Amino acid sequence: MELFMFIIPTVFSILWFYNLVQLIDKVKQGKSYHNQKVLGCAWSAGFTLSMVFSFMGLH
């Protein structure tokens, strides 16, 4: 169980960073980046909640 407390936040952070790279690429190309903004919010919320649950699990 403790393994999942560290894997889930790591997965969210990797997805968040990948989304950031795509966002920067789309801004440079002048394309619509609305989907990246929405996904960025979702990945940030998922990361935050997974970190909260991880810290709660440590106590």
C-alpha atoms as an extended CHARMM CRD file, in Angstrom:
* protein
*
        59  EXT
         1         1  MET       CA              0.0000000000        0.0000000000        0.0000000000  PROA      1               0.0000000000
         2         2  GLU       CA              2.8350000000        2.3790000000        0.7830000000  PROA      2               0.0000000000
         3         3  LEU       CA              4.1740000000        1.8910000000       -2.7070000000  PROA      3               0.0000000000
         4         4  PHE       CA              0.9910000000        3.3820000000       -4.1940000000  PROA      4               0.0000000000
         5         5  MET       CA              1.3340000000        6.4470000000       -1.9770000000  PROA      5               0.0000000000
         6         6  PHE       CA              4.4590000000        7.3770000000       -3.9110000000  PROA      6               0.0000000000
         7         7  ILE       CA              3.5970000000        6.0550000000       -7.3720000000  PROA      7               0.0000000000
         8         8  ILE       CA              0.2990000000        7.9050000000       -7.8340000000  PROA      8               0.0000000000
         9         9  PRO       CA              1.7080000000       11.4190000000       -7.1460000000  PROA      9               0.0000000000
        10        10  THR       CA              4.6590000000       10.5990000000       -9.4090000000  PROA      10              0.0000000000
        11        11  VAL       CA              2.3260000000        9.5950000000      -12.2520000000  PROA      11              0.0000000000
        12        12  PHE       CA              0.3330000000       12.8140000000      -11.8520000000  PROA      12              0.0000000000
        13        13  SER       CA              3.5000000000       14.9140000000      -11.8650000000  PROA      13              0.0000000000
        14        14  ILE       CA              4.7730000000       13.2040000000      -15.0340000000  PROA      14              0.0000000000
        15        15  LEU       CA              1.4250000000       13.7740000000      -16.7620000000  PROA      15              0.0000000000
        16        16  TRP       CA              1.3890000000       17.3940000000      -15.5990000000  PROA      16              0.0000000000
        17        17  PHE       CA              4.8770000000       18.0170000000      -16.9930000000  PROA      17              0.0000000000
        18        18  TYR       CA              4.0300000000       16.3160000000      -20.3120000000  PROA      18              0.0000000000
        19        19  ASN       CA              0.9360000000       18.5020000000      -20.5740000000  PROA      19              0.0000000000
        20        20  LEU       CA              3.0600000000       21.5910000000      -19.8920000000  PROA      20              0.0000000000
        21        21  VAL       CA              5.4050000000       20.6730000000      -22.7220000000  PROA      21              0.0000000000
        22        22  GLN       CA              2.4410000000       20.2310000000      -25.0700000000  PROA      22              0.0000000000
        23        23  LEU       CA              1.0120000000       23.5700000000      -23.9370000000  PROA      23              0.0000000000
        24        24  ILE       CA              4.2530000000       25.3980000000      -24.6900000000  PROA      24              0.0000000000
        25        25  ASP       CA              4.4970000000       23.6900000000      -28.0800000000  PROA      25              0.0000000000
        26        26  LYS       CA              0.9340000000       24.6600000000      -29.0320000000  PROA      26              0.0000000000
        27        27  VAL       CA              1.4460000000       28.2530000000      -27.9190000000  PROA      27              0.0000000000
        28        28  LYS       CA              4.5620000000       28.4930000000      -30.0860000000  PROA      28              0.0000000000
        29        29  GLN       CA              2.6560000000       27.0870000000      -33.0710000000  PROA      29              0.0000000000
        30        30  GLY       CA             -0.2820000000       29.4250000000      -32.5280000000  PROA      30              0.0000000000
        31        31  LYS       CA             -2.7740000000       26.5640000000      -32.1250000000  PROA      31              0.0000000000
        32        32  SER       CA             -5.6600000000       26.3490000000      -29.6770000000  PROA      32              0.0000000000
        33        33  TYR       CA             -4.4810000000       25.2690000000      -26.2340000000  PROA      33              0.0000000000
        34        34  HSD       CA             -7.7910000000       25.1220000000      -24.3640000000  PROA      34              0.0000000000
        35        35  ASN       CA             -7.5550000000       21.3370000000      -23.8700000000  PROA      35              0.0000000000
        36        36  GLN       CA             -4.1120000000       21.6860000000      -22.3040000000  PROA      36              0.0000000000
        37        37  LYS       CA             -5.4350000000       24.2620000000      -19.8330000000  PROA      37              0.0000000000
        38        38  VAL       CA             -8.2810000000       21.9730000000      -18.7960000000  PROA      38              0.0000000000
        39        39  LEU       CA             -5.9950000000       18.9410000000      -18.5180000000  PROA      39              0.0000000000
        40        40  GLY       CA             -3.4820000000       20.9990000000      -16.5370000000  PROA      40              0.0000000000
        41        41  CYS       CA             -6.1900000000       21.8260000000      -14.0060000000  PROA      41              0.0000000000
        42        42  ALA       CA             -7.2410000000       18.1830000000      -13.7960000000  PROA      42              0.0000000000
        43        43  TRP       CA             -3.6600000000       16.9130000000      -13.3530000000  PROA      43              0.0000000000
        44        44  SER       CA             -2.9750000000       19.5830000000      -10.7200000000  PROA      44              0.0000000000
        45        45  ALA       CA             -6.0870000000       18.6430000000       -8.7550000000  PROA      45              0.0000000000
        46        46  GLY       CA             -5.2480000000       14.9460000000       -9.0220000000  PROA      46              0.0000000000
        47        47  PHE       CA             -1.6800000000       15.5640000000       -7.8850000000  PROA      47              0.0000000000
        48        48  THR       CA             -2.8020000000       17.6950000000       -4.9490000000  PROA      48              0.0000000000
        49        49  LEU       CA             -5.3840000000       15.1760000000       -3.7890000000  PROA      49              0.0000000000
        50        50  SER       CA             -2.9720000000       12.2640000000       -4.1560000000  PROA      50              0.0000000000
        51        51  MET       CA             -0.3780000000       14.1380000000       -2.0900000000  PROA      51              0.0000000000
        52        52  VAL       CA             -2.9460000000       14.8730000000        0.6290000000  PROA      52              0.0000000000
        53        53  PHE       CA             -3.9920000000       11.2310000000        0.7600000000  PROA      53              0.0000000000
        54        54  SER       CA             -0.3390000000       10.1510000000        0.7870000000  PROA      54              0.0000000000
        55        55  PHE       CA              0.4420000000       12.3980000000        3.7290000000  PROA      55              0.0000000000
        56        56  MET       CA             -2.6730000000       11.2000000000        5.5400000000  PROA      56              0.0000000000
        57        57  GLY       CA             -1.5670000000        7.6140000000        4.9840000000  PROA      57              0.0000000000
        58        58  LEU       CA              1.8370000000        8.2720000000        6.5440000000  PROA      58              0.0000000000
        59        59  HSD       CA              0.3400000000        9.2710000000        9.8930000000  PROA      59              0.0000000000
